[in-house]
Amino acid sequence: MKFVTVLSLGRVSNLPTIGSNVLAGVALAGVDHLSFNIMIIVLAMVLIYMSGMFFNDIFDVKYDAEFNPSRPIVSNRVSLTEAIFWACFMMLVAMGLIIFQALNMAESNHLIVYAGLILCVCVLLYDVWHKNNPFSALIMGMCRALVYVTAAFSIAPVISMALIVYSTCLLSWVLGLTMIAKKQQVVIGYVVLIGVVNGVLLFGLSDVLGGMVSIVVSVMAAAVLYWFVFGVKGNKYCNTVTLLIASISLLDAMIIVASTGGMNLMAMMAMGLFFLTLFLQRLIVGS
């Protein structure tokens, strides 16, 4: 399989947002610096993401043959058998890395393995049943939220209130952008996104920024989101959906700041991954 085919089949333009998800997840477990163990989880989550993208095309072969003939499998750039092999291989390697991390921890930790398994199940469920499924956006959001959970459990097997709240915020962000992407209930989708941002700012960052500053920033965030949703239509360099997908990394950066009590290297990296996603989206189709 050619490298360019891997990039297209794996929709790697959105991969940086997976990296920032992991950074936010470990921040929710109280970590504010990078380590080798964190990089193992980043690699595992990247492999699960790419495996999911491979399986997406595998299960959509009939649909793509009719409506999207440029996709790698139906355009014969890669065989179906080869795609299935690499999809399974990546998911198995990812689970192997997660199990290695569980065994490498000082205290016994089965939760990270359970979270990783549930994540894989949700990814496969979405790939098998996302066409004409009214709950497909919810499943997709659960996949993202489980990246937070798995990353947090890789540090400590503790279910904290912050982990629950911010995982719900990420899930809600995916729901909101999906409503906008499908051009169904766009206004409701916009309201959901505004709610997520305001929730993180007012309840997560109020202690860091101060109450009044949080309110001002949340209003500014609402204005920026309005521009994302209604102001970039027809732009040849970006569109609403790709911007909102890339902005997952900005949400991650906010959550890192809220979790660690201030700006740090991981938050700045998450912000940098936002711009990297935008750059890659111009080179490789990500949705």
C-alpha positions, -999 to 999 in steps of 0.1 A, spaced: 0 0 0 14 34 -10 20 59 17 -3 85 1 -30 59 1 -25 53 39 -29 91 44 -61 92 25 -76 60 38 -67 69 74 -79 105 70 -48 116 89 -55 153 86 -76 151 118 -50 130 137 -36 160 156 -69 164 174 -64 128 188 -31 139 202 -46 169 219 -74 147 233 -48 125 250 -30 156 264 -63 168 278 -71 133 292 -39 130 311 -43 166 324 -76 156 338 -56 130 358 -34 157 372 -4 155 348 11 188 334 41 174 316 49 149 289 64 114 295 72 82 277 40 66 290 19 94 276 35 90 242 25 53 243 -11 62 248 -9 88 220 3 61 197 -24 37 208 -51 63 203 -37 72 168 -37 36 158 -73 31 170 -83 62 151 -67 51 119 -80 16 123 -115 31 126 -110 51 94 -99 20 76 -129 1 88 -151 30 79 -142 26 42 -143 -12 45 -179 -12 56 -188 16 32 -175 -1 0 -210 -4 -16 -219 31 -7 -186 46 -19 -188 26 -52 -220 45 -60 -215 79 -43 -178 84 -36 -158 64 -62 -126 83 -54 -121 66 -21 -90 43 -20 -107 9 -19 -133 14 -46 -108 31 -68 -85 0 -65 -56 19 -49 -58 -8 -21 -75 -41 -20 -103 -48 4 -83 -77 19 -52 -56 25 -73 -28 41 -90 -54 65 -56 -68 75 -41 -34 83 -73 -22 101 -72 -53 124 -35 -51 129 -36 -15 140 -64 -21 164 -47 -52 179 -14 -33 183 -32 -4 200 -48 -28 225 -14 -44 231 1 -9 239 -28 -3 263 -23 -36 281 15 -29 283 7 5 299 -17 -12 324 10 -38 333 36 -11 336 17 10 361 27 9 398 -8 -2 409 -30 -28 393 -51 -11 366 -79 -29 348 -99 3 340 -76 14 312 -80 -20 295 -118 -19 299 -119 17 285 -97 8 256 -119 -22 248 -151 -2 250 -135 25 228 -127 -2 201 -162 -15 203 -177 20 199 -154 26 169 -165 -6 152 -201 0 161 -200 35 145 -183 21 114 -208 -7 110 -239 13 117 -235 51 109 -256 53 78 -292 61 86 -285 58 123 -301 85 144 -275 78 172 -244 79 150 -233 113 162 -237 101 198 -216 71 192 -189 92 175 -190 116 205 -186 86 228 -155 75 209 -139 109 215 -149 110 251 -134 76 257 -101 89 244 -102 113 274 -112 84 297 -85 60 284 -58 86 286 -68 96 322 -68 60 333 -33 56 319 -22 78 347 -45 69 375 -76 45 376 -98 72 391 -132 84 378 -132 121 389 -160 146 385 -138 167 362 -133 136 339 -171 131 337 -178 168 331 -152 174 304 -158 141 287 -194 151 284 -182 185 270 -162 168 243 -191 145 235 -214 175 232 -189 193 209 -190 164 185 -228 163 186 -230 200 179 -206 200 150 -223 170 135 -256 188 135 -239 216 116 -221 193 93 -253 175 83 -270 209 79 -298 197 102 -307 218 132 -278 241 126 -290 267 151 -293 240 178 -259 227 170 -245 262 174 -262 266 207 -247 233 219 -212 245 209 -217 278 227 -229 259 258 -198 237 258 -174 267 255 -192 287 282 -194 257 304 -156 251 303 -149 288 307 -173 297 334 -171 265 355 -137 252 346 -116 284 341 -133 309 364 -108 302 392 -79 307 367 -92 337 348 -116 353 373 -154 355 370 -156 387 350 -128 378 327 -144 344 321 -177 361 311 -159 384 287 -140 356 271 -171 334 268 -188 362 249 -158 365 226 -159 327 222 -196 329 212 -187 355 186 -159 334 172 -181 303 170 -208 324 152 -182 333 126 -171 296 124 -206 285 117 -221 313 96 -191 333 84 -168 310 64 -192 295 39 -177 293 5 -142 300 17 -118 281 -5 -92 276 22 -115 263 50 -150 255 58 -172 254 89 -169 217 96 -131 214 92 -127 244 114 -149 230 141 -131 196 139 -97 214 142 -111 234 171 -114 202 192 -77 209 200 -86 244 212 -112 229 235 -85 205 247 -62 234 254 -89 251 275 -95 219 295 -58 215 301 -55 250 315 -86 244 336 -73 211 349 -37 222 356 -44 257 369 -26 277 342 -10 278 308 18 252 303 36 233 276 8 208 270 -18 235 266 5 253 241 10 220 222 -27 215 220 -31 250 205 -3 242 180 -21 210 170 -51 231 161 -30 249 135 -14 217 123 -49 202 118 -59 232 97 -27 228 76 -32 191 70 -69 196 61 -57 216 31 -37 187 19 -58 157 28 -96 153 30 -105 147 66 -142 140 65 
